[in-house]
Amino acid sequence: MAKLKKIRIFSLAKLQSILFSYVGLLCGILYSFGGFIYDLATTGSLNLGTALAFFALIGMPLIFAS
């Protein structure tokens, strides 16, 4: 097995940014659809808060990747 002599900081940062953007996307999906199902189950209708929760699909990957 070859030994790694040094880690290039920008390649590591790029890898972590991509990895955490996917983690953020997964969290955004869980958060938005979880809120959607909860809203339908408790009130029977959707409101502005549900629409704002779907913006988590955009916001969470951006926050996690930065």
KOLGU-4560 file (N, C-alpha, C; in nm, 3 decimals, padded with zeros to 5 digits):
<recs>
<n_xx: 00.084 n_yy: -00.117 n_zz: 00.000 ca_xx: 00.000 ca_yy: 00.000 ca_zz: 00.000 c_xx: 00.089 c_yy: 00.124 c_zz: 00.000 mol: A seq: 1 type: MET>
<n_xx: 00.054 n_yy: 00.220 n_zz: -00.082 ca_xx: 00.132 ca_yy: 00.343 ca_zz: -00.092 c_xx: 00.098 c_yy: 00.436 c_zz: 00.024 mol: A seq: 2 type: ALA>
<n_xx: 00.200 n_yy: 00.499 n_zz: 00.079 ca_xx: 00.178 ca_yy: 00.592 ca_zz: 00.189 c_xx: 00.147 c_yy: 00.731 c_zz: 00.133 mol: A seq: 3 type: LYS>
<n_xx: 00.056 n_yy: 00.796 n_zz: 00.197 ca_xx: 00.020 ca_yy: 00.932 ca_zz: 00.159 c_xx: 00.113 c_yy: 01.028 c_zz: 00.231 mol: A seq: 4 type: LEU>
<n_xx: 00.190 n_yy: 01.104 n_zz: 00.157 ca_xx: 00.288 ca_yy: 01.192 ca_zz: 00.219 c_xx: 00.227 c_yy: 01.324 c_zz: 00.263 mol: A seq: 5 type: LYS>
<n_xx: 00.132 n_yy: 01.376 n_zz: 00.188 ca_xx: 00.068 ca_yy: 01.501 ca_zz: 00.229 c_xx: -00.073 c_yy: 01.507 c_zz: 00.173 mol: A seq: 6 type: LYS>
<n_xx: -00.155 n_yy: 01.580 n_zz: 00.242 ca_xx: -00.293 ca_yy: 01.601 ca_zz: 00.199 c_xx: -00.303 c_yy: 01.742 c_zz: 00.143 mol: A seq: 7 type: ILE>
<n_xx: -00.352 n_yy: 01.753 n_zz: 00.025 ca_xx: -00.371 ca_yy: 01.885 ca_zz: -00.035 c_xx: -00.500 c_yy: 01.945 c_zz: 00.023 mol: A seq: 8 type: ARG>
<n_xx: -00.485 n_yy: 02.061 n_zz: 00.082 ca_xx: -00.593 ca_yy: 02.121 ca_zz: 00.159 c_xx: -00.713 c_yy: 02.158 c_zz: 00.072 mol: A seq: 9 type: ILE>
<n_xx: -00.690 n_yy: 02.206 n_zz: -00.050 ca_xx: -00.802 ca_yy: 02.245 ca_zz: -00.135 c_xx: -00.878 c_yy: 02.125 c_zz: -00.189 mol: A seq: 10 type: PHE>
<n_xx: -00.810 n_yy: 02.015 n_zz: -00.214 ca_xx: -00.882 ca_yy: 01.896 ca_zz: -00.260 c_xx: -00.964 c_yy: 01.837 c_zz: -00.146 mol: A seq: 11 type: SER>
<n_xx: -00.913 n_yy: 01.844 n_zz: -00.024 ca_xx: -00.989 ca_yy: 01.797 ca_zz: 00.091 c_xx: -01.111 c_yy: 01.887 c_zz: 00.114 mol: A seq: 12 type: LEU>
<n_xx: -01.093 n_yy: 02.017 n_zz: 00.101 ca_xx: -01.205 ca_yy: 02.110 ca_zz: 00.120 c_xx: -01.312 c_yy: 02.089 c_zz: 00.013 mol: A seq: 13 type: ALA>
<n_xx: -01.270 n_yy: 02.063 n_zz: -00.108 ca_xx: -01.364 ca_yy: 02.038 ca_zz: -00.218 c_xx: -01.442 c_yy: 01.909 c_zz: -00.192 mol: A seq: 14 type: LYS>
<n_xx: -01.373 n_yy: 01.806 n_zz: -00.147 ca_xx: -01.439 ca_yy: 01.679 ca_zz: -00.116 c_xx: -01.540 c_yy: 01.695 c_zz: -00.004 mol: A seq: 15 type: LEU>
<n_xx: -01.501 n_yy: 01.765 n_zz: 00.102 ca_xx: -01.592 ca_yy: 01.786 ca_zz: 00.214 c_xx: -01.711 c_yy: 01.872 c_zz: 00.175 mol: A seq: 16 type: GLN>
<n_xx: -01.690 n_yy: 01.969 n_zz: 00.091 ca_xx: -01.799 ca_yy: 02.054 ca_zz: 00.046 c_xx: -01.902 c_yy: 01.974 c_zz: -00.033 mol: A seq: 17 type: SER>
<n_xx: -01.856 n_yy: 01.890 n_zz: -00.120 ca_xx: -01.947 ca_yy: 01.806 ca_zz: -00.200 c_xx: -02.019 c_yy: 01.706 c_zz: -00.110 mol: A seq: 18 type: ILE>
<n_xx: -01.945 n_yy: 01.644 n_zz: -00.020 ca_xx: -02.004 ca_yy: 01.545 ca_zz: 00.070 c_xx: -02.112 c_yy: 01.608 c_zz: 00.158 mol: A seq: 19 type: LEU>
<n_xx: -02.081 n_yy: 01.722 n_zz: 00.218 ca_xx: -02.177 ca_yy: 01.785 ca_zz: 00.308 c_xx: -02.293 c_yy: 01.850 c_zz: 00.234 mol: A seq: 20 type: PHE>
<n_xx: -02.276 n_yy: 01.884 n_zz: 00.108 ca_xx: -02.391 ca_yy: 01.933 ca_zz: 00.032 c_xx: -02.492 c_yy: 01.821 c_zz: 00.010 mol: A seq: 21 type: SER>
<n_xx: -02.443 n_yy: 01.699 n_zz: -00.011 ca_xx: -02.535 ca_yy: 01.585 ca_zz: -00.022 c_xx: -02.601 c_yy: 01.553 c_zz: 00.112 mol: A seq: 22 type: TYR>
<n_xx: -02.527 n_yy: 01.566 n_zz: 00.220 ca_xx: -02.586 ca_yy: 01.547 ca_zz: 00.353 c_xx: -02.693 c_yy: 01.653 c_zz: 00.378 mol: A seq: 23 type: VAL>
<n_xx: -02.665 n_yy: 01.777 n_zz: 00.340 ca_xx: -02.762 ca_yy: 01.885 ca_zz: 00.354 c_xx: -02.886 c_yy: 01.862 c_zz: 00.269 mol: A seq: 24 type: GLY>
<n_xx: -02.868 n_yy: 01.809 n_zz: 00.150 ca_xx: -02.982 ca_yy: 01.778 ca_zz: 00.065 c_xx: -03.069 c_yy: 01.671 c_zz: 00.129 mol: A seq: 25 type: LEU>
<n_xx: -03.007 n_yy: 01.569 n_zz: 00.185 ca_xx: -03.082 ca_yy: 01.464 ca_zz: 00.253 c_xx: -03.158 c_yy: 01.520 c_zz: 00.373 mol: A seq: 26 type: LEU>
<n_xx: -03.093 n_yy: 01.604 n_zz: 00.453 ca_xx: -03.159 ca_yy: 01.666 ca_zz: 00.568 c_xx: -03.273 c_yy: 01.757 c_zz: 00.523 mol: A seq: 27 type: CYS>
<n_xx: -03.254 n_yy: 01.830 n_zz: 00.415 ca_xx: -03.359 ca_yy: 01.916 ca_zz: 00.362 c_xx: -03.480 c_yy: 01.837 c_zz: 00.315 mol: A seq: 28 type: GLY>
<n_xx: -03.455 n_yy: 01.724 n_zz: 00.251 ca_xx: -03.565 ca_yy: 01.639 ca_zz: 00.206 c_xx: -03.642 c_yy: 01.584 c_zz: 00.326 mol: A seq: 29 type: ILE>
<n_xx: -03.571 n_yy: 01.535 n_zz: 00.425 ca_xx: -03.638 ca_yy: 01.483 ca_zz: 00.545 c_xx: -03.717 c_yy: 01.592 c_zz: 00.616 mol: A seq: 30 type: LEU>
<n_xx: -03.659 n_yy: 01.709 n_zz: 00.629 ca_xx: -03.725 ca_yy: 01.820 ca_zz: 00.699 c_xx: -03.849 c_yy: 01.868 c_zz: 00.625 mol: A seq: 31 type: TYR>
<n_xx: -03.839 n_yy: 01.886 n_zz: 00.495 ca_xx: -03.952 ca_yy: 01.942 ca_zz: 00.421 c_xx: -04.067 c_yy: 01.842 c_zz: 00.407 mol: A seq: 32 type: SER>
<n_xx: -04.035 n_yy: 01.718 n_zz: 00.375 ca_xx: -04.143 ca_yy: 01.620 ca_zz: 00.361 c_xx: -04.198 c_yy: 01.576 c_zz: 00.496 mol: A seq: 33 type: PHE>
<n_xx: -04.115 n_yy: 01.578 n_zz: 00.598 ca_xx: -04.165 ca_yy: 01.550 ca_zz: 00.733 c_xx: -04.263 c_yy: 01.656 c_zz: 00.778 mol: A seq: 34 type: GLY>
<n_xx: -04.231 n_yy: 01.783 n_zz: 00.752 ca_xx: -04.322 ca_yy: 01.892 ca_zz: 00.786 c_xx: -04.450 c_yy: 01.887 c_zz: 00.703 mol: A seq: 35 type: GLY>
<n_xx: -04.437 n_yy: 01.847 n_zz: 00.578 ca_xx: -04.553 ca_yy: 01.834 ca_zz: 00.490 c_xx: -04.650 c_yy: 01.728 c_zz: 00.543 mol: A seq: 36 type: PHE>
<n_xx: -04.598 n_yy: 01.614 n_zz: 00.579 ca_xx: -04.682 ca_yy: 01.505 ca_zz: 00.632 c_xx: -04.742 c_yy: 01.543 c_zz: 00.766 mol: A seq: 37 type: ILE>
<n_xx: -04.662 n_yy: 01.606 n_zz: 00.852 ca_xx: -04.712 ca_yy: 01.649 ca_zz: 00.983 c_xx: -04.823 c_yy: 01.752 c_zz: 00.968 mol: A seq: 38 type: TYR>
<n_xx: -04.807 n_yy: 01.846 n_zz: 00.877 ca_xx: -04.909 ca_yy: 01.948 ca_zz: 00.855 c_xx: -05.039 c_yy: 01.887 c_zz: 00.804 mol: A seq: 39 type: ASP>
<n_xx: -05.028 n_yy: 01.795 n_zz: 00.712 ca_xx: -05.149 ca_yy: 01.729 ca_zz: 00.662 c_xx: -05.217 c_yy: 01.646 c_zz: 00.769 mol: A seq: 40 type: LEU>
<n_xx: -05.139 n_yy: 01.582 n_zz: 00.855 ca_xx: -05.196 ca_yy: 01.496 ca_zz: 00.958 c_xx: -05.263 c_yy: 01.576 c_zz: 01.070 mol: A seq: 41 type: ALA>
<n_xx: -05.207 n_yy: 01.690 n_zz: 01.107 ca_xx: -05.261 ca_yy: 01.765 ca_zz: 01.220 c_xx: -05.369 c_yy: 01.865 c_zz: 01.180 mol: A seq: 42 type: THR>
<n_xx: -05.348 n_yy: 01.941 n_zz: 01.075 ca_xx: -05.445 ca_yy: 02.044 ca_zz: 01.039 c_xx: -05.531 c_yy: 02.005 c_zz: 00.920 mol: A seq: 43 type: THR>
<n_xx: -05.485 n_yy: 01.915 n_zz: 00.839 ca_xx: -05.560 ca_yy: 01.874 ca_zz: 00.721 c_xx: -05.542 c_yy: 01.966 c_zz: 00.602 mol: A seq: 44 type: GLY>
<n_xx: -05.463 n_yy: 02.070 n_zz: 00.619 ca_xx: -05.438 ca_yy: 02.162 ca_zz: 00.508 c_xx: -05.293 c_yy: 02.208 c_zz: 00.513 mol: A seq: 45 type: SER>
<n_xx: -05.253 n_yy: 02.277 n_zz: 00.408 ca_xx: -05.117 ca_yy: 02.329 ca_zz: 00.401 c_xx: -05.121 c_yy: 02.480 c_zz: 00.418 mol: A seq: 46 type: LEU>
<n_xx: -05.013 n_yy: 02.534 n_zz: 00.474 ca_xx: -05.007 ca_yy: 02.679 ca_zz: 00.494 c_xx: -04.872 c_yy: 02.732 c_zz: 00.447 mol: A seq: 47 type: ASN>
<n_xx: -04.844 n_yy: 02.857 n_zz: 00.477 ca_xx: -04.721 ca_yy: 02.920 ca_zz: 00.433 c_xx: -04.597 c_yy: 02.856 c_zz: 00.495 mol: A seq: 48 type: LEU>
<n_xx: -04.610 n_yy: 02.806 n_zz: 00.617 ca_xx: -04.497 ca_yy: 02.740 ca_zz: 00.682 c_xx: -04.452 c_yy: 02.616 c_zz: 00.607 mol: A seq: 49 type: GLY>
<n_xx: -04.544 n_yy: 02.546 n_zz: 00.546 ca_xx: -04.508 ca_yy: 02.429 ca_zz: 00.466 c_xx: -04.430 c_yy: 02.471 c_zz: 00.342 mol: A seq: 50 type: THR>
<n_xx: -04.472 n_yy: 02.580 n_zz: 00.281 ca_xx: -04.400 ca_yy: 02.629 ca_zz: 00.163 c_xx: -04.259 c_yy: 02.674 c_zz: 00.202 mol: A seq: 51 type: ALA>
<n_xx: -04.246 n_yy: 02.737 n_zz: 00.317 ca_xx: -04.114 ca_yy: 02.778 ca_zz: 00.363 c_xx: -04.025 c_yy: 02.658 c_zz: 00.396 mol: A seq: 52 type: LEU>
<n_xx: -04.086 n_yy: 02.551 n_zz: 00.444 ca_xx: -04.008 ca_yy: 02.431 ca_zz: 00.474 c_xx: -03.949 c_yy: 02.371 c_zz: 00.347 mol: A seq: 53 type: ALA>
<n_xx: -04.016 n_yy: 02.387 n_zz: 00.235 ca_xx: -03.961 ca_yy: 02.333 ca_zz: 00.110 c_xx: -03.842 c_yy: 02.415 c_zz: 00.060 mol: A seq: 54 type: PHE>
<n_xx: -03.826 n_yy: 02.536 n_zz: 00.111 ca_xx: -03.705 ca_yy: 02.612 ca_zz: 00.079 c_xx: -03.583 c_yy: 02.552 c_zz: 00.148 mol: A seq: 55 type: PHE>
<n_xx: -03.606 n_yy: 02.462 n_zz: 00.243 ca_xx: -03.494 ca_yy: 02.391 ca_zz: 00.306 c_xx: -03.422 c_yy: 02.303 c_zz: 00.205 mol: A seq: 56 type: ALA>
<n_xx: -03.489 n_yy: 02.265 n_zz: 00.097 ca_xx: -03.423 ca_yy: 02.187 ca_zz: -00.008 c_xx: -03.314 c_yy: 02.268 c_zz: -00.077 mol: A seq: 57 type: LEU>
<n_xx: -03.329 n_yy: 02.399 n_zz: -00.075 ca_xx: -03.227 ca_yy: 02.486 ca_zz: -00.133 c_xx: -03.128 c_yy: 02.533 c_zz: -00.027 mol: A seq: 58 type: ILE>
<n_xx: -03.181 n_yy: 02.572 n_zz: 00.088 ca_xx: -03.099 ca_yy: 02.633 ca_zz: 00.191 c_xx: -03.007 c_yy: 02.539 c_zz: 00.265 mol: A seq: 59 type: GLY>
<n_xx: -03.054 n_yy: 02.421 n_zz: 00.299 ca_xx: -02.972 ca_yy: 02.330 ca_zz: 00.380 c_xx: -02.845 c_yy: 02.283 c_zz: 00.308 mol: A seq: 60 type: MET>
<n_xx: -02.851 n_yy: 02.244 n_zz: 00.181 ca_xx: -02.724 ca_yy: 02.209 ca_zz: 00.115 c_xx: -02.627 c_yy: 02.326 c_zz: 00.107 mol: A seq: 61 type: PRO>
<n_xx: -02.679 n_yy: 02.448 n_zz: 00.089 ca_xx: -02.590 ca_yy: 02.564 ca_zz: 00.085 c_xx: -02.524 c_yy: 02.588 c_zz: 00.220 mol: A seq: 62 type: LEU>
<n_xx: -02.601 n_yy: 02.573 n_zz: 00.327 ca_xx: -02.546 ca_yy: 02.594 ca_zz: 00.460 c_xx: -02.448 c_yy: 02.483 c_zz: 00.496 mol: A seq: 63 type: ILE>
<n_xx: -02.483 n_yy: 02.359 n_zz: 00.467 ca_xx: -02.396 ca_yy: 02.247 ca_zz: 00.501 c_xx: -02.266 c_yy: 02.251 c_zz: 00.421 mol: A seq: 64 type: PHE>
<n_xx: -02.272 n_yy: 02.295 n_zz: 00.296 ca_xx: -02.153 ca_yy: 02.294 ca_zz: 00.210 c_xx: -02.058 c_yy: 02.409 c_zz: 00.241 mol: A seq: 65 type: ALA>
<n_xx: -02.109 n_yy: 02.514 n_zz: 00.302 ca_xx: -02.019 ca_yy: 02.628 ca_zz: 00.328 c_xx: -01.945 c_yy: 02.617 c_zz: 00.458 mol: A seq: 66 type: SER>
</recs>
